[in-house]
Amino acid sequence: MDIEPITQEGFDKLTEEFKYLKDIVKPQVNVEKQEAAAQGDRSENAEYHAAKEKLRHIDKRLFFLNMHIQKSKIIDPSILSNDKIHFGSTVTLLNLETDENEVYTICGVLESEPEIGLISIHAPLSKLMLSKAVEDEFYINLPKGKKEYEIEKIEYIPIFSLKKCIRSKKDYGYL
C-alpha cells in the first residue's frame, strides 16, 4: 500500500467525516430504511429504495475515507527545513518566459485545491520541484510547450490557512 502524506489538520478532517458518517448518518439512514420497509410492499416503495441508495453511497464514501485513513502518514511541515522543497512547502517560482511569479504549495491529495495553487504531491510540477533549492532552475513540458522556472523562495505557510474549501459536517451530506 502506498503511503500518502497529509497534514494533521487534513487527517483530522478525514477522520471527522468518517466518524460522522459511520456513527451519525448511517444509523439515521438505516432507521429511515427500516421505517420505509415497515410500510409494506418494497417493490414500489420509493422511500425504501431511496434509503437503500443513500446507504450504498455512504458505504462507498466510508470505504474511500477508510482507505485514505489507512494510507495516511501525518507530516508536520512546520518542523522541516526550508532549504529544499518538500511536502508542505510554499514555493514562489519565477516564470522565466513571462517574468511573473507563481506560487504553489505542495500538499496531500485530499488537501489539494489546484485552482488556488495547492497542488498534490503527485502533480507533475510537484514532482519536478521536490528537493530543489532557491535559485535552482527547471522546466516542465506541457501540451502548449515548455515552461521554464527559477525557484525564488521556499517557505512554510500552513496549508489550511490557504484553503478556500474546508468541508464541515453540513457538507458531508446524505441527511
N, C-alpha and C positions, 0 to 999 in steps of 0.2 A: 504494500500500500504506500502510495506517495504521501509524503508529509507536506502539509500546506501551512506556511507561516501566516499568523494572524496576530493582531494586537489584543491586549487584554480586553479592551472595550468591545472589539469585534467578537471575541469569543463569548463575552457576557451577553451580548445581543443575540447571538446564535442560540445559546442555552436558554435564554429567557423565552424566545419564541418556541423552542422545543417543549419546554416545561408548560408553557401556557396552552399550547395546542393539545398536549398529552393529558394534562391534569384538569383543564377547564373546558376547552372547546369540544374535544372528542366525547367526554362524558355527556355534555349537554346535547350534542347531536345524536348520541345513542338514545337518549331519553326521547328526543323528537321522533326517532325511527320507531321506538317501541310504542309510543302513543299513536303514531300513524298506523302501525301494524295492528293495533287493537281495534281499529275502526272497521276491520273486516277484510274483504277481498283485496289482496295486494296487487293483483294483476292490473287493476285500473286505479290504483291509489297513488296520485301524483305526489302527495306529501311523503309517502313511504319511499318512493323512487328518488325524490329529491334528497331525502336524508341519506339514503344509501350512496348517492353520488357525492354528497358532501363528505361522507366518511371515506370514500375512495380518495378524494383529493387530499383530505387531511392525512391519511396514511401515506400517500406519496410524498407529501411535504415532510412528514416526520421521518421517513426513510432518508430523504435528501439531507435534512438537517443532521440526523444521526451520523450519516456517512461523513459529513464535513466536521462534525464534532470529533469523531474518532481520528480523522486525518490531521486535525489541527495541532500546530505547535505554537504556543504563545511565545512571542518575541517582544521584548521591550526595546524599541529602537532608541529610546531616550538615553540608554546607558552605553550605546555603541558610539565609537569614534566617528567623526565626520570627515576623516582624512580620505576615505574612499566611499563610493556609493554602495549602499546595501539596502535591505528591506527597511522601509520606514524613512528613507532619505527623501528630502525635498530638494530637487535639483533645478538650478537655473541654468538653462542652455542658451548659448548664443547661436542663432541660425546664421551660418557664415555666408549664405547667399543673400538673405534679406536684411541682415544686421539687426534683427529683432530678437528679443528674449522670449523664451518659452519656459514655463515652469511645470514640472511634473513631480508627483510624489509616488513612490513605489510602495504598493500596499498588497494586501491579500486579495484573493479572487472575489470574495464576498464583500469586501470593503471598497472595491473599485467603483469609481464614477468617472469614466474616461472623458466625458464631456466637460468636466471641470479640472482635468489634469491628474486625477487619482487613478493611476494605471496599475494593473495587475502585475505582479512579479513575473508572470508568464508572458506578458506582452513582448513582442519583438524589440521594442525600444528599451524596455526594462532590461532585457537580457543583454543588450549591447552596452548598457550603461554600468551594469554591476561591476564592481571592483575598480572602476575608473576613478581618477582624482581630478582636482581642479587643474585647468589648463590642458587636460587631455582632449584630443580631437578624435572624432569618429564619424562614420557615415552610416546611413541606413538606405537601403534600396527600397523604394516604394513604387507602386504601379505608375505614378506620374513622373518617375525619375528618382535620382539620388539626392538625399538631403545631407548636408554636412553640418556638424555641430562642434562647438567647443564648450566644455564644462566651465561655467563661470563661478558657481557657488554650490556648495553642499551644506545643507543644514537640517536640523530636526525641527519639524512643526508637527504637533500631534495630529494624526490623521482625522480623528473625529472632530477636531476644531475646523477642519477644512470641508467636511462633508456637508452636502445640501440635503441629502435624502437619508434620514435616520429613521428606520422603521420602529414603530411602537405597537403596543397591543391593539390599538384600533386598526392598524394596517395588516394584522395577521389574518383577518377575515373569517369567513365561514359562519358567523352568527348573524 
